[in-house]
Amino acid sequence: MFGNLKRVVTLTLLVSAASPVLAAPAPVSDLNDSIPTASGQSETNAQRLQRLLDNSNRVQARLQQQVDNQEAELSSFRGTIERNNYEMKQMVERQRQLFVELDQLRTEVNNLKSAPTASASVSGASAAVSSEAVKATGSEQDAYQSAVDLILKDRNYDGAITAFKDFQAKYPNSGYSANAHYWLGQLYFAKKQDVDSAKSFAAVVSDKDSPKRADALVKLGDIAKRNNNAKAANKYYQQVITEYPNSSAAKLAQSNL
């Protein structure tokens, strides 16, 4: 019994000693309490929170600006890619058209070579060259043939432009004049020199008897279309359909309307 009493007294003393510690209040930090900063100056908790919030806002603003800049760059890149794709398609289409015209030019040259004499006539409106062209002198034929060879054999398109211009200057009244204007228009069109190309095709259109007139009208429509002048383009296409309703040029014009 004495031992039990001793244990009770011991526990009572321990509880009495611990009571002040357990009763001590937890520390409370007021928002207005000062906290020393790295610079040695003191700031309240409210000031510190405001400073951290301001820093966070500045960081977010910088990140948002970076995101906006990247989006602008991506939009610019997409625009560049779309423009390059469009120009590539246009270039491929010009090359395709040029190859088609080169095939026609080969037919024209073969018809020239098959002419028995310089004075021979060519019958039919669908002939590759006009009868006036076949009546040209041998020197004119040679000059024209040399310009054509620069296209067909040498693929020297810049040289061909010079040769056709020289031909026109030397033989202004040649029967090949309209043909020379037409091929100059084609060469300029492939080089996207639309002003010079339009002038050449207009010279062909002014020759009512030229077998290239319908094709030249289509080309004038193509030039107007490429320069976003739909009204002028449709006018040329419609003129081809009206004046040459059964021609291949009319079918091409119809597909472009």
Residue pairs with C-beta under 8 A, 6 or more apart in sequence:
29 45
30 45
31 44
31 45
31 46
32 44
32 45
32 46
33 44
33 45
34 42
34 43
34 44
35 42
35 43
35 44
35 45
35 48
36 42
37 43
43 51
90 226
94 189
94 190
94 192
95 190
97 189
97 190
98 186
98 190
101 183
101 186
102 151
102 152
104 128
105 148
105 151
105 152
105 183
106 152
107 128
108 128
108 129
108 148
108 179
109 145
109 148
109 152
110 128
111 122
111 127
111 128
111 129
112 129
112 133
112 134
112 141
112 144
112 145
115 122
115 134
118 134
118 135
118 136
118 137
118 138
118 141
119 135
120 134
121 131
121 134
121 135
122 129
122 130
122 131
122 134
123 131
125 211
126 211
127 211
128 211
129 175
129 176
129 179
129 211
130 175
130 178
130 209
130 210
130 211
131 175
132 175
132 209
133 174
133 175
133 176
133 179
134 175
135 175
136 144
136 171
136 174
136 175
136 176
140 167
140 171
140 174
140 175
140 176
141 176
143 163
143 166
143 167
143 170
143 171
144 167
144 174
144 176
144 179
144 180
146 163
147 160
147 163
147 164
147 167
147 180
147 183
148 160
148 183
150 156
150 157
150 159
150 160
150 163
151 157
151 160
151 183
151 187
157 187
157 190
157 191
160 183
160 187
161 184
161 187
161 188
164 180
164 183
164 184
164 187
165 184
167 174
167 176
167 180
168 174
168 177
168 180
168 181
168 184
171 177
174 180
177 203
177 207
178 203
178 204
178 207
178 210
178 212
178 213
179 210
179 212
181 200
181 201
181 203
181 204
182 200
182 201
182 204
182 210
182 212
182 215
182 216
184 196
184 200
185 197
185 198
185 199
185 200
185 201
185 204
185 216
185 219
186 197
186 219
188 194
188 196
188 197
188 200
189 197
189 219
189 222
189 223
194 223
194 226
194 227
197 219
197 223
198 220
198 223
201 216
201 217
201 219
201 220
201 223
202 216
202 220
204 210
204 212
204 213
204 216
205 213
205 216
205 217
205 220
207 213
210 216
214 240
214 243
214 244
214 247
214 249
214 250
215 249
217 236
217 237
217 239
217 240
217 243
217 249
217 253
218 236
218 237
218 240
218 249
218 252
218 253
218 256
220 236
221 232
221 233
221 234
221 235
221 236
221 237
221 240
221 253
221 256
222 233
222 256
224 230
224 232
224 233
224 235
224 236
225 233
225 256
233 256
234 257
236 253
237 253
237 254
237 256
237 257
238 253
238 257
240 247
240 249
240 250
240 252
240 253
241 250
241 253
241 254
244 250
